[in-house]
Amino acid sequence: MPTAYFLICATLVVMNNLRDKELLIKFGDRLKTIRNEHNMTLEHLAFAADIEISQVHRIEKGSINPTLSTLSALAKGLEMSIAELTGDTA
């Protein structure tokens, strides 16, 4: 295959990763805002969601991509739906 094809593919991968990173940071900011609105510390949310404190912190920083089961646990810990947590208005 031509070199140009590989360069285009590599460029698309980088663009997708940047877009994903922006989404993760945006969600992390939303999670932190909601947590603060509920007057919860990282520790309180982690305990309520039954996940590690460090995992909540990494999600809030946009460092990791939470799974659906983690989103569900966070939503339950915050006493809201996944749609409310993610800001899905559809």
Secondary structure, 3 states (H helix, E strand, C coil): CCHHHHHHHHHHHHHHHHHHHHHHHHHHHHHHHHHHHCCCCHHHHHHHHCCCHHHHHHHHCCCCCCCHHHHHHHHHHCCCCHHHHHCCCC
